[in-house]
Amino acid sequence: MPNSQDTLCRIAEVAIMAIPMQGGSRRRHIRLTLYEGVTAELRVLGIRHYPIHSRAAKALILDLSPGGLRFATPLRFADDVEWLVGLQFMLQGVRLEVRGVIRHSTADPQWREYGVEMDVNPLMRMMITRVLNSRIIKSSPELARMHQAYGRFSLEE
């Protein structure tokens, strides 16, 4: 028979999954903001379904979820072109390599922010989920049990 703490964890799982995304977003995952300035090596892997090889450039990861991320860079990518990009970076001591398609951008005079819908394999998605849950547990140790339950729930998708 589950105890009250187990029941609270289950309620929290459901509540987290039910949080509506703002602005009619199609996101399936909640993104975690990375405040400490995680830098990534950025490469263009394809343009309009044609593979290409590019030199690496630096990007700043702004937020991350198992399904997408947002990064900033001084580079300009045309909005009317489908760009396939790859990013490599370290987070919580784990090297992550992701790739995906740029879906939206915002600009200011010096930086441009890009939102990427990631095309990650199940193993990389699991690694990202674990790394993000580890960050949450470190920032809120009193909620560790709830976040661990959320991690199990996320992996079952």
N, C-alpha and C positions, 0 to 999 in steps of 0.2 A: 504494500500500500504506500503510495507516494506521500511524503511529508510536505509541510507547508512551503518549505524552501524549494522543493522540486516543482511545486505548483506555481510559485512565483517565477521560477526560471522559465517554465513553459509559457506563462502569460507574457513575459518579457520577449521571448522568441517571437510570438505571434504579433506583439506590438511593434517590434522592430521591422518585421516583414510587411506590416500594414502601413508604414509611414508613407504617405503620398509624396511623390516627387513633385517639385514645384514646376509651374508653367507647363503642365501637360507633358512632362518629360517621359521618354520611352525607356528610361534606365530601369534595369532590373535589380541593380545593386546600389547600396548607399556608398558614396565616395567618402574617403577619409582624407582630410586636408593634411598635407605634409608641411608643417611650419618651419622645419629646420633647414630647408634648402637642399633637397636631394637633386644632385646633378646626374644627368644621363648622357650617354653617347647616342646621338641621333643619326640615323641613316635613312635615306630614301631608298626603298626597295622596289617600288614600281610606280608607274604613272599610267593611268587609264588601262590597267590590266597588262601593261607591258613591263616586264622585269628590267630593272636597271641596277647598276652599282654606283654608289656615290661615296664620297669621302665622309668621314664622321664629322659631326658638328656637336656642339654642346647645347643642352636644353636643361631647363629647370622643371622638375616634376612638381606640380602644384597640388594635385590630388590624385587618388588612386582607388580603384575598386577591382574586384575580380573580373569585371566586364569592360572597364574603360579607364581612361586617365585624361588629365588635362596637363599640358606643359606650356612653358613660355620660352621663346627664342627670338633673337633679332631677325631670323630668317623669314622671308616672305614666300608663302605658297599660294598660288592663284586659287581663288575660291571656286572657279568653274571647272576644276580638274580633280579627279579622284586620285589622291596621294596615298600610297601604301608606305608606311614608315615602320622602322624597327627601333626600339630603344633598349639599351642595356644600362642597368644601374644596380647599386647595392642598397639594400634596405634591411635593417636589423641583422646585419652580417650575412645576408643571403643575396647572392647574385641573381637578379631577375632579368630575363630577356623576353620582351613582348613585341608583338607586331600588330598593326591594325590600320584602319582607314581613318583619315581625318574627316570628321563629320561636320565640324563647325569651327569658326575662328572669330576672335575679337582683336581689334588693333588699337594701339596708341602710337604716338610718334616714334618710340624706340623699341617697344616689345610687341610681340604678337602672341596671343594665347590660342592654342589649338586643342580641341576636344577629340579624342581618339576612341573609336569603338574597337576594342581589341578582339583579335582572332587568336585566342590562346588555346593551346591543347589542354586537356583535362588535368594533366600533371602540373602545368604551370599555373592554372587557375587555382588548384589546391594549394600550391606553394604561396601564391599571393594571398589567399584567404588566411592561411596560417600566419603569415608575416603580419598581416593587418590585425588579426586577433591578438597576436603577441603584443603589438603596439598598444592596443586598447587595454589589455590586461595590465601592462606596465603603467599606463596613465591612470587607470582606475582599479587598483588592486582589490578594493572592497566589492567590486562587481565581477570579479574574475569568474565565478561560477556561471553567471548569466552569459558572459561572453563565450565561455567554453561551450555552453549549450547552443548558442547561436552559431558557433563554428561548426558543430556537428550538423545542425539543421541546414546550414548553407551547403555543406558538402553532399547532402542527400539530393540536391536539385537535379 
